[in-house]
């Protein structure tokens, strides 16, 4: 899928994808761990979840458009 020369757009997209994935994993992990003791606060975290998913999509798009095809 990512065959070819990687440009700086690819690498910036990879960083954005990685940071958004870590943030989304942290939100899911926090809810999984604290749901035993407290009422889940997912309704307060919806903007962060949606933002992380949007940044994951942006990162994937940047990664696909940041590859130059070899001729």
N, C-alpha and C positions, 0 to 999 in steps of 0.2 A: 504494500500500500504506500509506503514511504520510500520508494526506490528512486534514487537520483541524488543530485547535489542538494544538501540542506542549506538554506539561506538563513539569515538572521531572523526572518519572520517565523521560520519553523522553530527555532530555539526559544524565542519569546513566547510562542504559543505553547511549547512544552512546559515552560516555567509557569505560565498561567494555568495550564491544565493541572500541573502537580500541586500548586498552592490551593486551587479550588477543590481538588480531590481530598487534600489533607483537611481542609476546613469542613467539608461535608462529612468526612469520616469522624471528625471530632464531635460534630453535632449529633450524629447518629449514636456514637459511643456514649456521649453524655446522657442521652435519653435512655439508652439501654441500661446504663448503670444506675441512674437515679430514679428510674421508674419504679423500683422496688420500694423505695422509701418515701418518695414524694409523688404528688400528682404530676403526670407528664406535662411539661410546659411547651408542647409542640406549637400551640397556637401563637406563642410569642416568638417562636423561631422560624416561622414560615418565611419572612422576608430574607433571612440568611440562607435558608435552604434553597429558595428560588434563585437568589443571587449566585449561589455556588453552582447550581445547575446551569445557569446562563453562562457563567464564566467557563465551565467545562465545555459547553458547546462552542463558545468563542475560541477557546484554546484548540479544540479539534479542527475547527475551520482554518485557523491560522496555520496549523501543522500541515493540513492538506494543501493549502495554497502556497506554502513556503518551500515546496520541493520543485526544483528544476528537473525536467525530464532529460535523461541522457539520450543523445542522438546517435 
